[in-house]
Amino acid sequence: MKESIFVTLQKCTVFEGFTPEEIREALSTVSYRMVELAARETYVLAGMPCRYADIIVEGEMIARMSGLSGKQAQIDRLGESMLIAPAYIFAHNNEMPVSVETSRKTTLLRMRPSELKLLIDTDERIRWNFIQHLSRIDIFLSQKMRMLSLFSVKEKVAQYLIKMATEQQSRAEPSGWMSADRKWRISSASRSSRSSAASPNSRRRVPSGLKARPLPYSTRMK
């Protein structure tokens, strides 16, 4: 196998912290094979089981979800070094929720789930890396569910702006953090929109120059 493949696998979460030589040695204890897929070839359809533990070593895949009307939405792009559907590899109900196809020629390192389990059982670092990877997925999904279920439209927009500002600042500054003042102003806007939307007794302001007329005496007596 090409040496460049082991370099790519260094970026895979399963082999985080490994050298190319350590990855080669670990894989020598299990059975695996290389699989090549053509561009725009279907990898799996929604509802089909996840049968393999596949790692993308070259190329790219696109995951899409379809509605009852047939409309499709792109969910994610899977690039080099990514383990495909890690949460479904050992699941009892391992039916894939999305359809996946290649966007260009793609090469996979393919193992059976039993072979990945053997790696997890025999190497403590691989076991810990896999557990951490599943934990990050769980945290990500929990945050998404919280945003979709509890946040108002204004709050979702504010959170999106904070995320975009953070990403832009991380590209512009080596530190990777927004200035405290900028983050405070965005957070304040988020809290302000949240409090105004939640307040049941919010009143409309009377434009300057207009004065509220007192009700007639007879109306007030009623």
N, C-alpha and C positions, 0 to 999 in steps of 0.2 A: 504494500500500500504506500502511496506517496507520502513523503514526510510532511508536506504542506497540510495534509488532512489532520495530522496530530496537532499541528499548530492551531488549526481552526477549532479543534475539539477543546483546546485550552479555554476558549471563550464560552463553552457550554457549561451551564450551571452544575451539571452532574460532575464535571471534572474541574471545578473551580479550585485553584491552588495547586494543580498538578503540572508537572513538566511534560513535554512531549514524550520523553522516554518512560515516564511513569504511566502515562496513558497507554502507550504501546504495551507495557508490561501487564497492566490491568486487563486490557482487551485480549491478551494472549490466553487468559484463563477461561474465556467464554467463547461461544460460537456466534458469529455475526457474518453479515455479507453486505456488499455494496449494491445498491439498486439505483438505476438511472431512469429518470422519467423525462419524457419530451415536454416541450413548452405547451402550455394549455392542456395538459393531460390531467384527468380527474384522479385525485389521490383517494378520496373517500366522499360518499354522499351522506347527507344528514340522515340519521336513523340507522346507519350501518355500524357494526361494532368496531371498536378500536382493537385491532389484532396484534399490533407490533409496537415495540419501543423504537421509534425512528428519530434519528438526529440528522438535521440538514447540514451537510458538509459543503455543499455548493449549490447556488441557485436561490430561488425564492418561491414561496407559496402564498396564496390568498385564501382566507377563510370567509365564507359568505353564509348569511342566514336568509331563508326564504319565508315569506308570509303566505297566508292562505290564498291571497290574490295572485301569487306568483311573483310579487315584487321582491327583489333581492337587495340586501344591505351588506356592504363590506364590513366585517367585524375586525379583522386583523390581517397584518402582513407578517409572515413568518420567514425570517432570514437565516443566514448561515449560523451554525452552532446552536440552533434552537431545538429543544426536545419537543416533539409534537404531542399535544394533548396529554401532559404528564398526569393530570388528575383522573384520566380515564383508563390508564394502562392497567391498573389493578382494581378498578371499580367492579362491583358485582353487576351493576347496570352500566355497561360501557358503550351504550349507543351514542354516537357522536351527535352533538346538537347543531353542527354546522357542516356545510359542504366545503371541501378543500380541493383546490386545483393549483397547478404550477403556473407561474407567470412567465417562466423561461426554463430552459433546460436545468434540471435539478438532480443532484446526487444525494442519496441517503445512506447513512450507516444504519442497518436494520438488525435488531435483535428481537428475539421472542421475549415476552414478559418474564418468563422463567429465567432467562439469561441475565436480564437486568436485575432480577431479584437476587441472583447469585452474586453479582457485583455488590449489591447493597449489603448482603449478608456477610461478605468476606472482607470488605474494605470500609472501615469506620468513617473515613472522610467522605466517600461517596454516599454513604447512608445519611450523614449529617447534611451534605449538600442537597440531597433529594428532599429531606424533611424541610429544610429552609425554603427551598423552591416552592413546595406546596403551601407553606405558611404565607409566603409573599402573595401567592395567588388568592388565598383566602382573605387576606387583608384587603387586596385590591377589589375583590368582589363585594366585600362588606361595605367599603367606602362607596362603591357605585350604587349599591342597594339603598344606602342611607340617603344619597343625593337624590335618587329617583323617587324615593318614597316620602321623604320628609321635607325636602327643600322646595321653596316656591320658585317661580320662574326667575325672579330678581336675584334670589340667592344662588341659583345655578349659574346665572350670568356672572355674578360677582366671583364665584369660585373659579369659573373658567378664566376670567381676567387675571386673577391671582396666579393661576397655573401658567398662563401664557407669559405674564410679566416675569415670573421666576425663571422660566426657560430662556427668555430673551436675555435676562440679566446674567444667567449662568454662562451664556455664550459670549457676553461682552466683558465679564469680569472673571479673572482667575479664581476668585474666591467662590463663585457660584451662588452668591446670595444677593437678594435685593437689598438696597439701602433700607435701614430701619424706618426712615421717614416715609419712603414710598410704600412699603408694606403696610405701615400704620394707616396711611390714607386710604388704601384699597380696602383694608379690613374694616375701617370706620364706615366706608360706603356700604359694605356688606351688612354691618350691624344696623345701620340706619334704615336700609331698605327692609330688613327683617323686622325691626321694631315698628316701623310705620305700617307694614302689612299686617302685623299681628294685633295692633291696637284697635279695640272695638269702639273706642270713644274719640277717634281722630276726627277733627273738625276742619272744615274748609276755611281757608283764610278769606277775609273780606277785603277786596281790592282797596288800595288806598284811595281816598277821595269819596268813598261811599260810606254812609253811616246807616246802621241798622235803625229802622223806624220802630218806635215803641208801639205795642198793640193798643188799640182803642180800649178805653176803660171797660166798656161792656164786654169785650172779648176776654179781657183778663179776668173779669169776675166769673165768667163761665168756667 
